[in-house]
């Protein structure tokens, strides 16, 4: 059977439809990628909208997030998905712990170790509330980026780079930029949706989720400030960007990413990017117009992504509050990461970092929460050490307090053991690349 998208010619649709490509794409780009100063705060448009939402909700914010956590905790039991695998069962049970933590935090009560400002308040105020709100808020504007031809247009233009270097379609460039400028949770929402539509294979989705979904540039500022690197912010940002993408170019060629099947989501028909010859710009325009002709109306498109955003946020936040809590408790109250530090100490010694054991401990703590390494070496006299740890904290990408639960809340086919192996690979490769750069430029 021929679908509407298949029956549309590669030429542009009727002229009245073309304005949607320009207007919706411009709004989407502006909201996600353009920093604007409002009220003395310079950040991207989506972040300003988030601030507005938090202002309008006022004291209700904690209880809105609590309701979201309750919905996400109950949903696997109501739908029966908690029975599908041992991993889903484990996370469904852990989500109950997350709900208890959310209830305590929403009412301002932090019992026992939760009272530690680096544990309970950190999880709730720095992770749970921002992620719980930004995913649904950002999803409202997400349709403008992915649903009206922009992804296809950019994808064709950068395909000559993306496919040979990172083995992903050109359209993945939108995900990569959305992560570095915006929020990894929104980038994962893009990746998951495009994967379920058949425009990514499972391997491509896994590469994008674990190779480009860093924390936002705004959070990188927090890391750089903690490490006293703000006077070198531009250098830190550029080196982190280059090293992160270089490490991804290596990991896509080795296990575990190399072993993920090139299959689409649950039998959905694959919609690969065109590979034919011809000039890039006309081809990009034709593909964008093809996608635009099949695109839904604005209301239906934004409603669809909003529903996805709410469901994803409800799955992510309980896991952040449970898995993240466990990781922070282990990091704070046990010597486990001191022992893990011995694994990375030889790598630190090899690249000439001072105090290899301290460096190794910092690198190992990143798997619990990406911000923890910065706290370990903050104030250290060696700028090379602080710079290397700062780059590694971002480039490692995989951490259990938020990124791992976020990936597991999607349909992206990558398991926890593979994520742990990938984290180890990324840390080692980043240190081997970033430390010599730090020695050279500092």
C-alpha positions in Angstrom: 0.0 0.0 0.0 1.3 3.4 -0.9 1.4 5.9 2.0 0.9 9.6 1.6 4.6 10.2 2.2 5.5 7.7 -0.6 3.1 9.2 -3.1 4.4 12.8 -2.6 6.9 13.7 -5.4 10.3 15.0 -4.5 9.3 18.4 -5.6 7.9 20.9 -3.2 4.2 20.7 -2.0 1.8 23.5 -2.8 3.3 26.9 -2.0 1.0 27.7 1.0 2.6 24.8 2.9 6.2 26.1 2.5 5.9 28.8 5.2 5.6 26.1 7.8 9.1 24.9 7.1 10.6 28.3 7.5 8.5 29.6 10.4 8.3 26.4 12.5 12.0 25.6 11.9 13.0 29.1 12.8 11.0 29.1 16.0 12.4 25.6 16.9 16.0 26.7 16.3 15.5 29.9 18.2 14.0 28.1 21.2 16.7 25.5 21.5 19.9 27.1 20.1 19.7 30.9 20.6 20.6 32.4 23.9 18.6 35.5 24.9 19.1 37.6 28.0 15.8 38.1 29.9 15.7 39.5 33.4 19.5 39.4 33.7 19.7 35.7 32.7 21.2 34.7 29.4 20.1 31.2 28.2 18.1 29.5 25.5 14.4 30.1 24.9 13.3 26.8 26.3 15.1 27.5 29.5 13.3 30.9 29.8 10.0 29.2 29.2 10.9 26.7 32.0 11.6 29.7 34.3 8.2 31.2 33.4 6.4 27.9 34.1 8.2 27.6 37.5 7.2 31.2 38.3 3.6 30.6 37.4 3.4 27.3 39.3 5.2 28.9 42.3 4.8 26.8 45.5 3.0 24.1 43.5 6.2 23.0 41.6 7.3 20.3 44.1 3.8 18.8 44.1 3.5 18.9 40.3 6.8 16.9 40.1 5.6 14.6 42.9 2.4 13.9 40.9 4.6 13.2 37.9 6.7 10.7 39.9 3.6 9.1 41.3 2.2 8.6 37.8 5.5 7.2 36.5 5.7 4.8 39.5 2.2 3.5 39.2 2.2 3.2 35.4 4.3 0.1 35.0 2.1 -1.8 37.5 -1.1 -0.6 35.9 0.0 -1.5 32.4 1.8 -4.7 33.4 5.1 -3.7 31.8 6.9 -4.3 35.1 6.6 -8.1 34.3 8.3 -7.9 30.9 11.9 -8.5 32.1 13.8 -8.7 35.3 15.4 -5.3 34.6 11.9 -3.7 34.2 10.8 -5.4 37.4 13.9 -4.1 39.3 13.3 -0.5 38.1 9.6 -0.7 38.9 10.5 -1.6 42.5 13.2 1.1 42.6 10.7 3.6 41.4 8.7 3.1 44.6 11.8 4.2 46.5 12.0 7.2 44.2 8.4 8.0 45.0 9.1 7.9 48.8 12.1 10.3 48.2 9.9 12.6 46.2 7.2 12.7 48.9 9.8 13.5 51.5 11.4 16.2 49.4 8.1 17.8 48.3 7.1 18.3 51.9 10.5 19.6 52.8 11.6 16.6 55.0 14.9 14.9 54.4 15.4 12.1 56.8 18.7 10.4 57.6 21.4 10.7 54.8 18.9 12.5 52.6 19.6 15.6 54.7 23.1 15.8 53.3 22.9 18.8 50.9 24.9 16.8 48.3 22.3 14.0 48.3 18.7 14.7 49.0 18.5 18.4 48.1 20.9 17.9 45.2 18.8 15.1 43.7 15.5 17.0 44.1 16.4 20.5 43.3 19.2 20.1 40.7 18.0 17.0 38.9 14.4 15.9 39.6 12.6 19.2 39.4 14.5 20.6 36.3 14.3 17.3 34.4 10.6 16.8 35.4 9.7 20.1 34.0 12.0 20.7 31.1 11.1 17.5 29.3 7.4 18.2 28.9 8.0 22.0 28.4 10.7 21.3 25.8 8.5 18.7 24.1 6.0 21.4 23.2 8.7 23.0 20.9 10.3 19.7 19.9 7.8 19.0 17.1 9.0 22.2 15.4 12.5 20.7 15.2 11.7 17.2 14.0 8.3 17.3 12.3 8.4 19.9 9.6 11.4 19.1 7.4 14.3 20.7 9.3 15.8 17.3 10.3 15.7 16.0 6.8 17.2 19.3 5.4 20.1 19.4 7.8 20.5 15.6 7.6 21.2 15.7 3.8 23.7 18.6 4.2 25.8 17.0 6.9 25.4 13.4 5.7 28.9 13.4 4.1 30.4 13.9 7.5 28.1 12.1 9.9 28.0 8.8 8.2 31.7 8.2 7.6 32.9 9.6 10.9 30.2 8.5 13.4 28.2 6.0 11.4 24.9 7.7 11.9 22.5 9.5 9.6 23.0 13.2 9.0 19.8 14.0 10.8 21.6 13.0 14.0 23.3 16.3 13.9 20.2 17.9 15.3 20.4 15.5 18.3 24.1 16.3 18.8 23.6 20.1 18.9 20.5 19.8 21.0 22.5 18.0 23.7 25.4 20.4 23.8 23.3 23.6 23.7 20.2 22.3 25.4 19.4 19.3 27.5 20.4 15.6 27.1 16.9 14.5 28.2 15.3 16.4 25.3 18.0 15.1 22.9 17.1 11.6 24.1 13.4 12.3 23.5 14.3 13.3 19.9 16.4 10.1 19.5 13.7 7.9 20.9 10.9 9.4 18.8 12.9 9.3 15.6 14.0 5.6 16.3 10.4 4.6 16.9 9.4 6.2 13.6 11.9 4.0 11.8 14.3 6.9 10.9 17.1 5.4 13.1 18.1 1.8 13.5 18.8 0.4 17.0 22.5 0.8 16.6 22.2 4.3 15.3 19.9 5.3 18.2 22.3 3.8 20.7 25.3 5.6 19.1 23.5 8.9 19.3 22.2 8.4 22.8 25.6 7.4 24.2 27.8 9.4 21.9 26.2 12.9 21.8 23.8 13.1 24.7 26.0 15.1 27.1 24.8 17.5 29.8 23.9 20.9 28.5 26.3 23.8 28.0 24.6 25.6 30.9 25.6 22.7 33.3 29.1 22.7 31.8 29.4 26.2 33.2 28.6 24.9 36.6 31.4 22.3 36.2 33.9 24.8 34.9 33.0 27.2 37.7 33.5 24.5 40.4 36.9 23.7 38.9 37.9 27.4 38.6 38.1 27.2 34.8 35.8 30.0 33.9 38.8 32.2 32.8 39.4 29.5 30.2 35.7 28.8 29.4 36.0 29.0 25.6 39.0 26.7 25.6 37.3 24.3 28.0 34.1 24.2 25.9 35.8 23.7 22.6 38.2 21.0 23.9 35.3 19.2 25.5 33.2 19.3 22.3 36.1 18.0 20.2 37.2 15.3 22.6 33.6 14.1 23.2 32.9 13.7 19.5 36.4 12.2 18.8 35.8 9.6 21.5 32.4 8.8 20.0 34.1 8.3 16.6 36.2 5.6 18.2 33.6 3.8 20.3 31.3 3.3 17.3 33.9 1.1 15.8 34.4 -1.2 18.8 32.2 -3.3 21.1 29.7 -2.9 22.7 28.2 -0.4 20.2 29.5 -2.3 17.2 27.5 -5.4 18.3 24.1 -3.8 18.5 21.9 -5.0 15.6 21.0 -2.6 12.7 17.3 -3.3 13.2 14.4 -0.8 13.4 12.0 -0.5 16.3 9.6 -3.5 16.6 9.4 -4.1 12.9 8.6 -0.5 11.9 9.6 0.1 8.3 13.0 1.7 7.9 13.1 5.2 6.5 16.8 5.7 5.6 18.2 9.0 4.4 18.6 9.2 0.6 22.0 8.0 -0.6 21.8 9.0 -4.2 24.1 11.5 -5.9 23.4 15.0 -7.0 23.9 18.3 -5.5 23.3 18.4 -1.7 21.3 21.6 -1.4 18.6 20.7 -4.0 18.4 17.2 -2.5 18.1 18.6 1.0 15.3 20.9 0.0 13.4 18.1 -1.8 13.6 15.8 1.2 12.5 18.6 3.5 9.5 19.3 1.3 8.7 15.6 1.2 8.6 15.5 5.0 6.6 18.7 5.2 4.0 17.4 2.9 3.4 14.4 5.3 3.7 16.5 8.5 0.7 16.8 10.8 -0.9 20.1 11.8 0.8 22.1 14.5 -1.7 21.3 17.2 -1.6 17.6 16.6 2.2 17.5 16.2 2.9 19.4 19.5 0.3 17.4 21.4 1.9 14.2 20.3 5.4 15.2 21.4 3.9 16.7 24.7 2.4 13.3 25.5 5.8 11.6 24.8 7.5 14.2 27.0 5.2 13.7 29.9 5.5 9.9 29.7 9.3 10.1 29.4 9.6 12.5 32.3 7.4 10.3 34.4 9.7 7.4 33.7 13.0 9.3 34.2 12.4 11.2 37.4 11.5 8.2 39.7 14.7 6.5 38.5 16.8 9.6 39.1 15.5 9.7 42.7 16.2 6.0 43.3 19.2 4.9 41.2 20.8 8.3 41.6 20.3 8.1 45.4 21.9 4.7 45.6 24.9 5.9 43.6 25.4 9.0 45.7 25.1 7.1 48.9 27.7 4.6 47.7 30.0 7.4 46.6 29.6 9.4 49.9 29.6 6.7 52.6 31.6 3.8 51.2 35.2 3.4 50.0 34.0 1.7 46.8 35.1 4.5 44.5 38.4 4.7 46.3 39.0 1.1 45.2 37.7 1.8 41.7 40.2 4.6 41.6 43.0 2.1 41.4 41.6 0.9 38.0 42.1 4.4 36.5 45.3 5.3 38.4 47.6 3.7 35.8 45.9 5.7 33.0 46.4 8.9 35.0 50.0 8.0 35.7 50.6 7.2 32.0 49.4 10.7 30.8 51.4 12.5 33.6 48.5 13.7 35.8 49.6 14.6 39.4 48.3 12.4 42.2 47.1 9.5 40.0 45.1 7.9 42.9 43.1 11.1 43.4 42.6 11.4 39.7 41.5 7.8 39.5 39.0 8.2 42.3 37.6 11.3 40.5 37.2 9.5 37.2 35.6 6.5 38.9 33.0 8.6 40.7 31.6 9.9 37.4 29.5 6.8 36.9 27.4 7.6 39.9 26.9 11.3 39.0 28.8 13.3 36.5 29.3 16.3 38.8 31.0 14.3 41.5 34.5 14.2 39.8 34.6 18.0 39.9 34.0 18.1 43.7 36.9 15.7 44.3 39.6 17.8 42.6 38.1 21.3 43.1 40.7 23.6 44.5 43.6 21.3 43.5 46.7 23.4 42.5 47.1 21.5 39.2 45.2 23.2 36.4 46.0 20.3 34.1 44.3 17.8 36.5 41.2 20.0 37.0 40.9 20.6 33.2 41.2 16.9 32.4 38.7 15.9 35.1 36.3 18.6 33.8 36.5 17.4 30.2 36.1 13.7 31.3 33.1 14.5 33.4 31.3 15.7 30.3 32.7 13.3 27.7 32.0 10.2 29.8 28.3 10.8 29.1 27.1 7.7 31.0 26.2 8.2 34.6 23.6 6.5 36.8 22.0 9.5 38.6 20.2 10.6 35.4 21.5 9.6 32.0 21.1 5.8 32.5 17.6 6.0 33.8 16.8 8.4 31.0 18.0 5.9 28.4 16.2 3.0 30.0 13.0 5.0 29.9 13.2 5.0 26.1 13.0 2.2 23.5 16.7 2.6 22.6 18.1 -1.0 22.6 21.2 -0.8 24.9 21.5 -2.7 28.2 23.0 -1.6 31.5 26.0 -3.9 31.2 26.8 -2.4 27.8 26.4 1.1 29.2 28.9 0.3 32.0 31.4 -1.1 29.5 30.9 2.0 27.3 31.3 4.3 30.3 34.7 2.7 31.0 35.8 3.0 27.4 34.8 6.6 27.2 36.6 7.5 30.4 39.9 5.8 29.4 39.8 7.3 25.9 38.9 10.7 27.1 41.8 10.8 29.6 44.2 9.6 27.0 43.2 12.3 24.6 42.3 15.2 27.0 45.3 15.1 29.3 48.0 15.6 26.6 45.9 18.5 25.2 45.8 20.0 28.7 49.6 19.6 29.0 50.0 21.3 25.7 47.6 24.3 26.0 47.8 25.1 29.8 
